[in-house]
Amino acid sequence: VEERLLSVDELFEAAKTGALEEAWCIGTAAVISPIGALGWGDKCYEINQNRIGELSQKLYDELTGIQWGTKPDPFGWTWKKYSEYRQKPVFGIFTLCVFPAIIWDT
């Protein structure tokens, strides 16, 4: 795994050659939102046939599982509070930032 800044040219070259396998954004309200196509100027490239990728789905399942308390929270992101109206636990989660994530085969 490599984390670094990309240029738009590098990103679109990966999309053009088919090396770009998945792309998504993540944030507080959206949890994870796959990107189905990238457009810049007169260029537009579809990503993964506009479908949710395997890794995107896995991340979504893990994050929502932690949010709803159905999966363990190894990071300490959640807290549990009992609702006076529902008489059962209510889970909350902190998310810190919104960023695009790009996966491609090198």
N, C-alpha and C positions, 0 to 999 in steps of 0.2 A: 504494500500500500504506500502510495506517495501522496503527500499533501503539498500543493504548491499553487501559485497563481498561473492561470492560462491566458494566452492571448485569444481574442476572438478568431483570429486566423488559424491558430492551432486547433481550436475547438471545431471549427467548420471543416478543416482538413480531415480530422478524425471522423466527422459525420459523413463527409463526402466519400471517404475510402471504405466506410462500413466498419471501421475500428471502434467507433462509439457504440457501446452496447446498451448502456442505460444512463439516464440523467434524471435527477429529481431535485426538488427543493424541500426543505423541511423547516417547520416553525411551530409556534405555539398553537395557532388555530387549525392549521392544515395537517398537522402531524407529519405526513409525508405526501407529496404530490408529484407523481411521475410526470416527466416532460415528454410529450408525444411527438413534438416537432420543434425544430429550431429554425428561426427565420432571421435574416440579416440582409438588409438591402434587397436585392432581387433574388437572393438565394434562400431556399427552404429545404430542409432535410428532415425526413421522418426518422424517428428513433424507435427501434425495436417494433416496427410495424404498428406504432401507436398503441402498444399494449404495455401493461405493467410488467416489469422485468422480475425475474426470480429474486434478486437481491432486494429490490424495492418492496416486494410483497413481504419478504422475511422481516425487513426493518419495520414495516407497518405493523405486522402481527406482533412483533416484540414490543414496540412502543405502546400500542394500544393495550396489550396485555398488562404492561406495567401500569398504565393509566387506570385501568379498570380493576387492578388488584388480582387478576387471574394468573399473572406471572410474577416471579420474585423480582424485587427491585434491588439489584446489587450495587446501585450507585447512590442510594439515599435520596432520590428525587421526590418521592411521594410522602405524603402524610395521611393519616387516617383520622377522621372526625366523625362522631356519630351525629346523624341528623335527628333533630328533635321531631321532625315531621314524619320521617320514614322509619325511624327506629332501627336503622341499619347503617353500616359504615359507608361513608362517602370518601372517595379517594381524590386527591389532587396531585398534580405533577407540575414541576417547574421545568420549563424549557428556556434556554438562554439566548439562542440566536437563530437567525434565518440565514441559510447559506445554500448555494447550489452544490450538488455532488455529481460528479461525472465518473463513469466507469467505462474504460475501453481496453481492448486487447492490444498489447504492444508486440 
